[in-house]
Amino acid sequence: MSFKGTAPEGEEIAAGKCHASAASITVSPVAVSGDGKLKDVVVYVKDAAPADVPQPAPAVLDQLNCRYVPRVLAVRTGQVVRVTSSDPTLHNVHVLAVDNSGVNFGMTGAGQSRDLAFAAPERVRVKCDVHPWMSANVYVFDHPYFAVTADDGSYEIRGLQPGEHTLVFSHPFLGDRERKVTVDGAASPGSVDVVFEKGEK
């Protein structure tokens, strides 16, 4: 996955603004590597049928130096999302769900955790009302055919049946793109690349 053009400038958060020993950070809506590879794109099969496969291990959404890590997470319906805090400060985890139950709770120190789960597919925004620059997106699917691009823009979706599929490439800031892919037993949908550019669909 790649990004074309100049990435949007991020917000500078000064050292100590999160907690006394916190380092300064830059919060940007787009994470692009030096060679233009795009992180945090959720790639999934559109209209995939639910699959009866075992639930994966819990997914972790940490709060570290007043950032959500990772800031884009993709999970199955019913999968445990373990919200943790590595910060010695107050955080408020505000889950803004529509098709699932919303929740809003506080964490007061490092080492705390709380488990969540979502029953219905949707994209859920999570924010901290104490630190307004903190935001994450949790994509919930009722099938296992999805992935999130890594630092180098790579991803892998396994287990697709042969035939034509529509892949959706979704980025919380840059929007969605769709591409057709044909799986014939030898090709991999991970070979499909999309170049994102702000303002282009």
PyMOL CGO cylinders between C-alpha atoms (Angstrom):
from pymol import cmd
from pymol.cgo import CYLINDER

trace = [
    CYLINDER, 0.00, 0.00, 0.00, 1.39, 3.38, -1.00, 0.3, 1, 1, 1, 1, 1, 1,
    CYLINDER, 1.39, 3.38, -1.00, 0.73, 7.08, -0.56, 0.3, 1, 1, 1, 1, 1, 1,
    CYLINDER, 0.73, 7.08, -0.56, 1.29, 9.66, -3.28, 0.3, 1, 1, 1, 1, 1, 1,
    CYLINDER, 1.29, 9.66, -3.28, 2.01, 13.29, -2.51, 0.3, 1, 1, 1, 1, 1, 1,
    CYLINDER, 2.01, 13.29, -2.51, 2.78, 15.13, 0.71, 0.3, 1, 1, 1, 1, 1, 1,
    CYLINDER, 2.78, 15.13, 0.71, 1.33, 13.63, 3.87, 0.3, 1, 1, 1, 1, 1, 1,
    CYLINDER, 1.33, 13.63, 3.87, -0.72, 15.98, 6.07, 0.3, 1, 1, 1, 1, 1, 1,
    CYLINDER, -0.72, 15.98, 6.07, 1.21, 17.69, 8.83, 0.3, 1, 1, 1, 1, 1, 1,
    CYLINDER, 1.21, 17.69, 8.83, 0.72, 16.30, 12.30, 0.3, 1, 1, 1, 1, 1, 1,
    CYLINDER, 0.72, 16.30, 12.30, -0.06, 17.96, 15.61, 0.3, 1, 1, 1, 1, 1, 1,
    CYLINDER, -0.06, 17.96, 15.61, 2.91, 18.46, 17.92, 0.3, 1, 1, 1, 1, 1, 1,
    CYLINDER, 2.91, 18.46, 17.92, 2.24, 17.40, 21.51, 0.3, 1, 1, 1, 1, 1, 1,
    CYLINDER, 2.24, 17.40, 21.51, 4.86, 18.81, 23.86, 0.3, 1, 1, 1, 1, 1, 1,
    CYLINDER, 4.86, 18.81, 23.86, 6.88, 16.65, 26.27, 0.3, 1, 1, 1, 1, 1, 1,
    CYLINDER, 6.88, 16.65, 26.27, 5.16, 16.26, 29.62, 0.3, 1, 1, 1, 1, 1, 1,
    CYLINDER, 5.16, 16.26, 29.62, 1.70, 17.12, 28.35, 0.3, 1, 1, 1, 1, 1, 1,
    CYLINDER, 1.70, 17.12, 28.35, 0.56, 13.53, 28.75, 0.3, 1, 1, 1, 1, 1, 1,
    CYLINDER, 0.56, 13.53, 28.75, 2.34, 12.88, 32.05, 0.3, 1, 1, 1, 1, 1, 1,
    CYLINDER, 2.34, 12.88, 32.05, 5.48, 14.15, 33.74, 0.3, 1, 1, 1, 1, 1, 1,
    CYLINDER, 5.48, 14.15, 33.74, 7.89, 11.72, 32.06, 0.3, 1, 1, 1, 1, 1, 1,
    CYLINDER, 7.89, 11.72, 32.06, 6.18, 11.59, 28.67, 0.3, 1, 1, 1, 1, 1, 1,
    CYLINDER, 6.18, 11.59, 28.67, 8.20, 12.38, 25.55, 0.3, 1, 1, 1, 1, 1, 1,
    CYLINDER, 8.20, 12.38, 25.55, 7.02, 14.79, 22.88, 0.3, 1, 1, 1, 1, 1, 1,
    CYLINDER, 7.02, 14.79, 22.88, 5.05, 13.19, 20.05, 0.3, 1, 1, 1, 1, 1, 1,
    CYLINDER, 5.05, 13.19, 20.05, 3.64, 14.09, 16.65, 0.3, 1, 1, 1, 1, 1, 1,
    CYLINDER, 3.64, 14.09, 16.65, 0.08, 12.98, 15.99, 0.3, 1, 1, 1, 1, 1, 1,
    CYLINDER, 0.08, 12.98, 15.99, -0.58, 12.66, 12.25, 0.3, 1, 1, 1, 1, 1, 1,
    CYLINDER, -0.58, 12.66, 12.25, -3.67, 11.28, 10.49, 0.3, 1, 1, 1, 1, 1, 1,
    CYLINDER, -3.67, 11.28, 10.49, -1.47, 9.45, 7.96, 0.3, 1, 1, 1, 1, 1, 1,
    CYLINDER, -1.47, 9.45, 7.96, 1.53, 7.20, 8.71, 0.3, 1, 1, 1, 1, 1, 1,
    CYLINDER, 1.53, 7.20, 8.71, 3.82, 7.01, 5.68, 0.3, 1, 1, 1, 1, 1, 1,
    CYLINDER, 3.82, 7.01, 5.68, 7.29, 5.46, 5.55, 0.3, 1, 1, 1, 1, 1, 1,
    CYLINDER, 7.29, 5.46, 5.55, 10.27, 7.15, 3.95, 0.3, 1, 1, 1, 1, 1, 1,
    CYLINDER, 10.27, 7.15, 3.95, 9.66, 5.32, 0.68, 0.3, 1, 1, 1, 1, 1, 1,
    CYLINDER, 9.66, 5.32, 0.68, 5.95, 6.14, 0.58, 0.3, 1, 1, 1, 1, 1, 1,
    CYLINDER, 5.95, 6.14, 0.58, 4.46, 2.96, 2.06, 0.3, 1, 1, 1, 1, 1, 1,
    CYLINDER, 4.46, 2.96, 2.06, 1.18, 3.49, 3.87, 0.3, 1, 1, 1, 1, 1, 1,
    CYLINDER, 1.18, 3.49, 3.87, 0.37, 1.99, 7.27, 0.3, 1, 1, 1, 1, 1, 1,
    CYLINDER, 0.37, 1.99, 7.27, -3.04, 1.51, 8.93, 0.3, 1, 1, 1, 1, 1, 1,
    CYLINDER, -3.04, 1.51, 8.93, -5.09, 0.63, 5.84, 0.3, 1, 1, 1, 1, 1, 1,
    CYLINDER, -5.09, 0.63, 5.84, -7.72, -2.00, 6.60, 0.3, 1, 1, 1, 1, 1, 1,
    CYLINDER, -7.72, -2.00, 6.60, -8.07, -4.41, 3.67, 0.3, 1, 1, 1, 1, 1, 1,
    CYLINDER, -8.07, -4.41, 3.67, -11.14, -6.62, 3.64, 0.3, 1, 1, 1, 1, 1, 1,
    CYLINDER, -11.14, -6.62, 3.64, -13.36, -8.67, 1.37, 0.3, 1, 1, 1, 1, 1, 1,
    CYLINDER, -13.36, -8.67, 1.37, -16.62, -6.90, 0.62, 0.3, 1, 1, 1, 1, 1, 1,
    CYLINDER, -16.62, -6.90, 0.62, -19.80, -8.85, 1.37, 0.3, 1, 1, 1, 1, 1, 1,
    CYLINDER, -19.80, -8.85, 1.37, -17.89, -11.92, 2.53, 0.3, 1, 1, 1, 1, 1, 1,
    CYLINDER, -17.89, -11.92, 2.53, -20.05, -14.60, 4.11, 0.3, 1, 1, 1, 1, 1, 1,
    CYLINDER, -20.05, -14.60, 4.11, -19.57, -15.26, 7.82, 0.3, 1, 1, 1, 1, 1, 1,
    CYLINDER, -19.57, -15.26, 7.82, -17.17, -18.12, 8.44, 0.3, 1, 1, 1, 1, 1, 1,
    CYLINDER, -17.17, -18.12, 8.44, -17.29, -20.66, 11.23, 0.3, 1, 1, 1, 1, 1, 1,
    CYLINDER, -17.29, -20.66, 11.23, -13.65, -20.59, 12.27, 0.3, 1, 1, 1, 1, 1, 1,
    CYLINDER, -13.65, -20.59, 12.27, -12.10, -20.39, 15.76, 0.3, 1, 1, 1, 1, 1, 1,
    CYLINDER, -12.10, -20.39, 15.76, -11.84, -16.98, 17.39, 0.3, 1, 1, 1, 1, 1, 1,
    CYLINDER, -11.84, -16.98, 17.39, -8.33, -15.48, 17.36, 0.3, 1, 1, 1, 1, 1, 1,
    CYLINDER, -8.33, -15.48, 17.36, -6.50, -14.45, 20.50, 0.3, 1, 1, 1, 1, 1, 1,
    CYLINDER, -6.50, -14.45, 20.50, -7.49, -11.20, 22.19, 0.3, 1, 1, 1, 1, 1, 1,
    CYLINDER, -7.49, -11.20, 22.19, -6.50, -8.04, 20.34, 0.3, 1, 1, 1, 1, 1, 1,
    CYLINDER, -6.50, -8.04, 20.34, -4.77, -5.39, 22.45, 0.3, 1, 1, 1, 1, 1, 1,
    CYLINDER, -4.77, -5.39, 22.45, -5.46, -1.66, 22.27, 0.3, 1, 1, 1, 1, 1, 1,
    CYLINDER, -5.46, -1.66, 22.27, -2.90, 0.06, 24.48, 0.3, 1, 1, 1, 1, 1, 1,
    CYLINDER, -2.90, 0.06, 24.48, -2.61, 3.65, 25.68, 0.3, 1, 1, 1, 1, 1, 1,
    CYLINDER, -2.61, 3.65, 25.68, 1.06, 4.57, 25.50, 0.3, 1, 1, 1, 1, 1, 1,
    CYLINDER, 1.06, 4.57, 25.50, 2.49, 8.07, 25.85, 0.3, 1, 1, 1, 1, 1, 1,
    CYLINDER, 2.49, 8.07, 25.85, -1.06, 9.38, 25.27, 0.3, 1, 1, 1, 1, 1, 1,
    CYLINDER, -1.06, 9.38, 25.27, -1.51, 7.55, 21.98, 0.3, 1, 1, 1, 1, 1, 1,
    CYLINDER, -1.51, 7.55, 21.98, -3.60, 4.53, 21.11, 0.3, 1, 1, 1, 1, 1, 1,
    CYLINDER, -3.60, 4.53, 21.11, -1.37, 1.68, 19.94, 0.3, 1, 1, 1, 1, 1, 1,
    CYLINDER, -1.37, 1.68, 19.94, -2.29, 0.54, 17.38, 0.3, 1, 1, 1, 1, 1, 1,
    CYLINDER, -2.29, 0.54, 17.38, -4.44, 3.39, 16.21, 0.3, 1, 1, 1, 1, 1, 1,
    CYLINDER, -4.44, 3.39, 16.21, -6.18, 1.12, 13.66, 0.3, 1, 1, 1, 1, 1, 1,
    CYLINDER, -6.18, 1.12, 13.66, -7.33, -2.31, 14.77, 0.3, 1, 1, 1, 1, 1, 1,
    CYLINDER, -7.33, -2.31, 14.77, -9.37, -4.96, 12.94, 0.3, 1, 1, 1, 1, 1, 1,
    CYLINDER, -9.37, -4.96, 12.94, -11.19, -7.69, 14.86, 0.3, 1, 1, 1, 1, 1, 1,
    CYLINDER, -11.19, -7.69, 14.86, -13.90, -10.34, 14.56, 0.3, 1, 1, 1, 1, 1, 1,
    CYLINDER, -13.90, -10.34, 14.56, -17.34, -10.05, 16.10, 0.3, 1, 1, 1, 1, 1, 1,
    CYLINDER, -17.34, -10.05, 16.10, -17.12, -11.59, 19.55, 0.3, 1, 1, 1, 1, 1, 1,
    CYLINDER, -17.12, -11.59, 19.55, -13.32, -11.36, 19.68, 0.3, 1, 1, 1, 1, 1, 1,
    CYLINDER, -13.32, -11.36, 19.68, -11.93, -9.92, 22.90, 0.3, 1, 1, 1, 1, 1, 1,
    CYLINDER, -11.93, -9.92, 22.90, -10.49, -6.42, 22.58, 0.3, 1, 1, 1, 1, 1, 1,
    CYLINDER, -10.49, -6.42, 22.58, -8.27, -5.89, 25.61, 0.3, 1, 1, 1, 1, 1, 1,
    CYLINDER, -8.27, -5.89, 25.61, -7.94, -2.18, 26.34, 0.3, 1, 1, 1, 1, 1, 1,
    CYLINDER, -7.94, -2.18, 26.34, -4.81, -1.56, 28.42, 0.3, 1, 1, 1, 1, 1, 1,
    CYLINDER, -4.81, -1.56, 28.42, -2.92, 1.44, 29.74, 0.3, 1, 1, 1, 1, 1, 1,
    CYLINDER, -2.92, 1.44, 29.74, 0.86, 1.81, 29.91, 0.3, 1, 1, 1, 1, 1, 1,
    CYLINDER, 0.86, 1.81, 29.91, 0.59, 5.42, 31.14, 0.3, 1, 1, 1, 1, 1, 1,
    CYLINDER, 0.59, 5.42, 31.14, 0.81, 6.58, 34.76, 0.3, 1, 1, 1, 1, 1, 1,
    CYLINDER, 0.81, 6.58, 34.76, -2.02, 9.03, 34.23, 0.3, 1, 1, 1, 1, 1, 1,
    CYLINDER, -2.02, 9.03, 34.23, -5.78, 9.28, 33.83, 0.3, 1, 1, 1, 1, 1, 1,
    CYLINDER, -5.78, 9.28, 33.83, -7.33, 8.18, 30.55, 0.3, 1, 1, 1, 1, 1, 1,
    CYLINDER, -7.33, 8.18, 30.55, -10.98, 8.01, 29.63, 0.3, 1, 1, 1, 1, 1, 1,
    CYLINDER, -10.98, 8.01, 29.63, -11.84, 5.40, 26.99, 0.3, 1, 1, 1, 1, 1, 1,
    CYLINDER, -11.84, 5.40, 26.99, -14.88, 6.60, 25.05, 0.3, 1, 1, 1, 1, 1, 1,
    CYLINDER, -14.88, 6.60, 25.05, -16.17, 3.99, 22.59, 0.3, 1, 1, 1, 1, 1, 1,
    CYLINDER, -16.17, 3.99, 22.59, -18.42, 5.67, 20.01, 0.3, 1, 1, 1, 1, 1, 1,
    CYLINDER, -18.42, 5.67, 20.01, -20.39, 2.74, 18.61, 0.3, 1, 1, 1, 1, 1, 1,
    CYLINDER, -20.39, 2.74, 18.61, -23.64, 2.81, 16.63, 0.3, 1, 1, 1, 1, 1, 1,
    CYLINDER, -23.64, 2.81, 16.63, -24.53, -0.82, 15.92, 0.3, 1, 1, 1, 1, 1, 1,
    CYLINDER, -24.53, -0.82, 15.92, -22.90, -1.99, 19.15, 0.3, 1, 1, 1, 1, 1, 1,
    CYLINDER, -22.90, -1.99, 19.15, -23.25, -0.74, 22.69, 0.3, 1, 1, 1, 1, 1, 1,
    CYLINDER, -23.25, -0.74, 22.69, -21.19, 2.34, 23.42, 0.3, 1, 1, 1, 1, 1, 1,
    CYLINDER, -21.19, 2.34, 23.42, -19.12, 2.50, 26.58, 0.3, 1, 1, 1, 1, 1, 1,
    CYLINDER, -19.12, 2.50, 26.58, -17.19, 5.19, 28.43, 0.3, 1, 1, 1, 1, 1, 1,
    CYLINDER, -17.19, 5.19, 28.43, -14.82, 4.33, 31.28, 0.3, 1, 1, 1, 1, 1, 1,
    CYLINDER, -14.82, 4.33, 31.28, -11.73, 5.65, 32.99, 0.3, 1, 1, 1, 1, 1, 1,
    CYLINDER, -11.73, 5.65, 32.99, -8.29, 4.18, 33.64, 0.3, 1, 1, 1, 1, 1, 1,
    CYLINDER, -8.29, 4.18, 33.64, -6.17, 5.82, 36.31, 0.3, 1, 1, 1, 1, 1, 1,
    CYLINDER, -6.17, 5.82, 36.31, -2.76, 4.21, 35.98, 0.3, 1, 1, 1, 1, 1, 1,
    CYLINDER, -2.76, 4.21, 35.98, -0.32, 1.91, 34.20, 0.3, 1, 1, 1, 1, 1, 1,
    CYLINDER, -0.32, 1.91, 34.20, -1.10, -1.80, 34.19, 0.3, 1, 1, 1, 1, 1, 1,
    CYLINDER, -1.10, -1.80, 34.19, -4.87, -1.51, 34.15, 0.3, 1, 1, 1, 1, 1, 1,
    CYLINDER, -4.87, -1.51, 34.15, -6.97, -3.30, 31.53, 0.3, 1, 1, 1, 1, 1, 1,
    CYLINDER, -6.97, -3.30, 31.53, -10.56, -3.95, 30.55, 0.3, 1, 1, 1, 1, 1, 1,
    CYLINDER, -10.56, -3.95, 30.55, -11.96, -6.43, 28.03, 0.3, 1, 1, 1, 1, 1, 1,
    CYLINDER, -11.96, -6.43, 28.03, -14.52, -5.43, 25.40, 0.3, 1, 1, 1, 1, 1, 1,
    CYLINDER, -14.52, -5.43, 25.40, -16.24, -7.30, 22.58, 0.3, 1, 1, 1, 1, 1, 1,
    CYLINDER, -16.24, -7.30, 22.58, -18.46, -6.21, 19.70, 0.3, 1, 1, 1, 1, 1, 1,
    CYLINDER, -18.46, -6.21, 19.70, -21.45, -8.23, 18.50, 0.3, 1, 1, 1, 1, 1, 1,
    CYLINDER, -21.45, -8.23, 18.50, -22.12, -6.48, 15.18, 0.3, 1, 1, 1, 1, 1, 1,
    CYLINDER, -22.12, -6.48, 15.18, -19.88, -5.45, 12.27, 0.3, 1, 1, 1, 1, 1, 1,
    CYLINDER, -19.88, -5.45, 12.27, -19.08, -1.74, 12.10, 0.3, 1, 1, 1, 1, 1, 1,
    CYLINDER, -19.08, -1.74, 12.10, -16.25, 0.76, 12.29, 0.3, 1, 1, 1, 1, 1, 1,
    CYLINDER, -16.25, 0.76, 12.29, -15.98, 2.03, 15.86, 0.3, 1, 1, 1, 1, 1, 1,
    CYLINDER, -15.98, 2.03, 15.86, -14.15, 5.19, 16.85, 0.3, 1, 1, 1, 1, 1, 1,
    CYLINDER, -14.15, 5.19, 16.85, -12.43, 5.28, 20.23, 0.3, 1, 1, 1, 1, 1, 1,
    CYLINDER, -12.43, 5.28, 20.23, -11.26, 8.52, 21.82, 0.3, 1, 1, 1, 1, 1, 1,
    CYLINDER, -11.26, 8.52, 21.82, -9.98, 9.93, 25.09, 0.3, 1, 1, 1, 1, 1, 1,
    CYLINDER, -9.98, 9.93, 25.09, -11.94, 12.91, 26.41, 0.3, 1, 1, 1, 1, 1, 1,
    CYLINDER, -11.94, 12.91, 26.41, -9.03, 13.83, 28.72, 0.3, 1, 1, 1, 1, 1, 1,
    CYLINDER, -9.03, 13.83, 28.72, -6.47, 14.02, 25.88, 0.3, 1, 1, 1, 1, 1, 1,
    CYLINDER, -6.47, 14.02, 25.88, -8.39, 15.21, 22.78, 0.3, 1, 1, 1, 1, 1, 1,
    CYLINDER, -8.39, 15.21, 22.78, -5.65, 14.24, 20.28, 0.3, 1, 1, 1, 1, 1, 1,
    CYLINDER, -5.65, 14.24, 20.28, -6.02, 10.55, 21.21, 0.3, 1, 1, 1, 1, 1, 1,
    CYLINDER, -6.02, 10.55, 21.21, -8.10, 8.59, 18.71, 0.3, 1, 1, 1, 1, 1, 1,
    CYLINDER, -8.10, 8.59, 18.71, -8.28, 5.05, 17.33, 0.3, 1, 1, 1, 1, 1, 1,
    CYLINDER, -8.28, 5.05, 17.33, -10.52, 3.14, 14.94, 0.3, 1, 1, 1, 1, 1, 1,
    CYLINDER, -10.52, 3.14, 14.94, -11.65, -0.45, 15.49, 0.3, 1, 1, 1, 1, 1, 1,
    CYLINDER, -11.65, -0.45, 15.49, -13.05, -2.22, 12.42, 0.3, 1, 1, 1, 1, 1, 1,
    CYLINDER, -13.05, -2.22, 12.42, -15.32, -5.13, 13.35, 0.3, 1, 1, 1, 1, 1, 1,
    CYLINDER, -15.32, -5.13, 13.35, -16.07, -7.95, 10.86, 0.3, 1, 1, 1, 1, 1, 1,
    CYLINDER, -16.07, -7.95, 10.86, -18.24, -11.07, 11.00, 0.3, 1, 1, 1, 1, 1, 1,
    CYLINDER, -18.24, -11.07, 11.00, -15.74, -12.97, 8.81, 0.3, 1, 1, 1, 1, 1, 1,
    CYLINDER, -15.74, -12.97, 8.81, -11.96, -13.54, 8.93, 0.3, 1, 1, 1, 1, 1, 1,
    CYLINDER, -11.96, -13.54, 8.93, -11.03, -12.09, 5.52, 0.3, 1, 1, 1, 1, 1, 1,
    CYLINDER, -11.03, -12.09, 5.52, -9.30, -8.87, 6.53, 0.3, 1, 1, 1, 1, 1, 1,
    CYLINDER, -9.30, -8.87, 6.53, -5.90, -7.44, 7.40, 0.3, 1, 1, 1, 1, 1, 1,
    CYLINDER, -5.90, -7.44, 7.40, -4.25, -4.15, 8.40, 0.3, 1, 1, 1, 1, 1, 1,
    CYLINDER, -4.25, -4.15, 8.40, -1.22, -2.88, 6.51, 0.3, 1, 1, 1, 1, 1, 1,
    CYLINDER, -1.22, -2.88, 6.51, 2.06, -2.88, 8.41, 0.3, 1, 1, 1, 1, 1, 1,
    CYLINDER, 2.06, -2.88, 8.41, 4.76, -0.18, 8.50, 0.3, 1, 1, 1, 1, 1, 1,
    CYLINDER, 4.76, -0.18, 8.50, 5.98, -1.28, 5.06, 0.3, 1, 1, 1, 1, 1, 1,
    CYLINDER, 5.98, -1.28, 5.06, 2.47, -1.20, 3.54, 0.3, 1, 1, 1, 1, 1, 1,
    CYLINDER, 2.47, -1.20, 3.54, 2.23, -5.00, 3.35, 0.3, 1, 1, 1, 1, 1, 1,
    CYLINDER, 2.23, -5.00, 3.35, -0.75, -7.16, 4.27, 0.3, 1, 1, 1, 1, 1, 1,
    CYLINDER, -0.75, -7.16, 4.27, -1.95, -10.73, 3.82, 0.3, 1, 1, 1, 1, 1, 1,
    CYLINDER, -1.95, -10.73, 3.82, -5.43, -12.26, 3.64, 0.3, 1, 1, 1, 1, 1, 1,
    CYLINDER, -5.43, -12.26, 3.64, -5.57, -16.03, 3.86, 0.3, 1, 1, 1, 1, 1, 1,
    CYLINDER, -5.57, -16.03, 3.86, -8.19, -18.65, 3.15, 0.3, 1, 1, 1, 1, 1, 1,
    CYLINDER, -8.19, -18.65, 3.15, -10.11, -17.04, 0.28, 0.3, 1, 1, 1, 1, 1, 1,
    CYLINDER, -10.11, -17.04, 0.28, -11.93, -19.43, -2.00, 0.3, 1, 1, 1, 1, 1, 1,
    CYLINDER, -11.93, -19.43, -2.00, -11.05, -19.38, -5.74, 0.3, 1, 1, 1, 1, 1, 1,
    CYLINDER, -11.05, -19.38, -5.74, -13.05, -16.88, -7.77, 0.3, 1, 1, 1, 1, 1, 1,
    CYLINDER, -13.05, -16.88, -7.77, -13.51, -13.14, -8.07, 0.3, 1, 1, 1, 1, 1, 1,
    CYLINDER, -13.51, -13.14, -8.07, -13.66, -11.00, -4.95, 0.3, 1, 1, 1, 1, 1, 1,
    CYLINDER, -13.66, -11.00, -4.95, -13.97, -7.30, -4.26, 0.3, 1, 1, 1, 1, 1, 1,
    CYLINDER, -13.97, -7.30, -4.26, -11.37, -5.94, -1.87, 0.3, 1, 1, 1, 1, 1, 1,
    CYLINDER, -11.37, -5.94, -1.87, -12.04, -2.75, 0.06, 0.3, 1, 1, 1, 1, 1, 1,
    CYLINDER, -12.04, -2.75, 0.06, -9.06, -0.66, 1.15, 0.3, 1, 1, 1, 1, 1, 1,
    CYLINDER, -9.06, -0.66, 1.15, -10.19, 1.58, 4.00, 0.3, 1, 1, 1, 1, 1, 1,
    CYLINDER, -10.19, 1.58, 4.00, -8.23, 4.33, 5.74, 0.3, 1, 1, 1, 1, 1, 1,
    CYLINDER, -8.23, 4.33, 5.74, -9.88, 6.40, 8.49, 0.3, 1, 1, 1, 1, 1, 1,
    CYLINDER, -9.88, 6.40, 8.49, -8.58, 9.69, 7.04, 0.3, 1, 1, 1, 1, 1, 1,
    CYLINDER, -8.58, 9.69, 7.04, -8.10, 8.95, 3.34, 0.3, 1, 1, 1, 1, 1, 1,
    CYLINDER, -8.10, 8.95, 3.34, -11.35, 7.07, 2.71, 0.3, 1, 1, 1, 1, 1, 1,
    CYLINDER, -11.35, 7.07, 2.71, -12.13, 3.84, 0.88, 0.3, 1, 1, 1, 1, 1, 1,
    CYLINDER, -12.13, 3.84, 0.88, -11.04, 2.33, -2.43, 0.3, 1, 1, 1, 1, 1, 1,
    CYLINDER, -11.04, 2.33, -2.43, -12.28, -0.86, -4.11, 0.3, 1, 1, 1, 1, 1, 1,
    CYLINDER, -12.28, -0.86, -4.11, -10.44, -3.27, -6.38, 0.3, 1, 1, 1, 1, 1, 1,
    CYLINDER, -10.44, -3.27, -6.38, -11.38, -6.60, -7.98, 0.3, 1, 1, 1, 1, 1, 1,
    CYLINDER, -11.38, -6.60, -7.98, -9.12, -9.60, -7.45, 0.3, 1, 1, 1, 1, 1, 1,
    CYLINDER, -9.12, -9.60, -7.45, -9.27, -13.12, -8.88, 0.3, 1, 1, 1, 1, 1, 1,
    CYLINDER, -9.27, -13.12, -8.88, -8.03, -15.97, -6.72, 0.3, 1, 1, 1, 1, 1, 1,
    CYLINDER, -8.03, -15.97, -6.72, -7.08, -19.04, -8.73, 0.3, 1, 1, 1, 1, 1, 1,
    CYLINDER, -7.08, -19.04, -8.73, -5.19, -21.01, -6.11, 0.3, 1, 1, 1, 1, 1, 1,
    CYLINDER, -5.19, -21.01, -6.11, -1.80, -19.56, -7.05, 0.3, 1, 1, 1, 1, 1, 1,
    CYLINDER, -1.80, -19.56, -7.05, -2.39, -15.79, -6.92, 0.3, 1, 1, 1, 1, 1, 1,
    CYLINDER, -2.39, -15.79, -6.92, -2.62, -13.97, -3.60, 0.3, 1, 1, 1, 1, 1, 1,
    CYLINDER, -2.62, -13.97, -3.60, -4.92, -11.02, -2.88, 0.3, 1, 1, 1, 1, 1, 1,
    CYLINDER, -4.92, -11.02, -2.88, -1.97, -9.58, -0.99, 0.3, 1, 1, 1, 1, 1, 1,
    CYLINDER, -1.97, -9.58, -0.99, -0.41, -8.77, -4.36, 0.3, 1, 1, 1, 1, 1, 1,
    CYLINDER, -0.41, -8.77, -4.36, -3.08, -6.14, -5.04, 0.3, 1, 1, 1, 1, 1, 1,
    CYLINDER, -3.08, -6.14, -5.04, -1.66, -2.68, -4.39, 0.3, 1, 1, 1, 1, 1, 1,
    CYLINDER, -1.66, -2.68, -4.39, -3.50, 0.63, -4.15, 0.3, 1, 1, 1, 1, 1, 1,
    CYLINDER, -3.50, 0.63, -4.15, -1.96, 4.09, -4.23, 0.3, 1, 1, 1, 1, 1, 1,
    CYLINDER, -1.96, 4.09, -4.23, -3.76, 6.55, -1.97, 0.3, 1, 1, 1, 1, 1, 1,
    CYLINDER, -3.76, 6.55, -1.97, -3.71, 10.28, -2.52, 0.3, 1, 1, 1, 1, 1, 1,
    CYLINDER, -3.71, 10.28, -2.52, -5.58, 12.76, -0.35, 0.3, 1, 1, 1, 1, 1, 1,
    CYLINDER, -5.58, 12.76, -0.35, -8.72, 13.86, -2.18, 0.3, 1, 1, 1, 1, 1, 1,
    CYLINDER, -8.72, 13.86, -2.18, -8.64, 10.98, -4.70, 0.3, 1, 1, 1, 1, 1, 1,
    CYLINDER, -8.64, 10.98, -4.70, -11.17, 8.12, -4.52, 0.3, 1, 1, 1, 1, 1, 1,
]
cmd.load_cgo(trace, "trace")
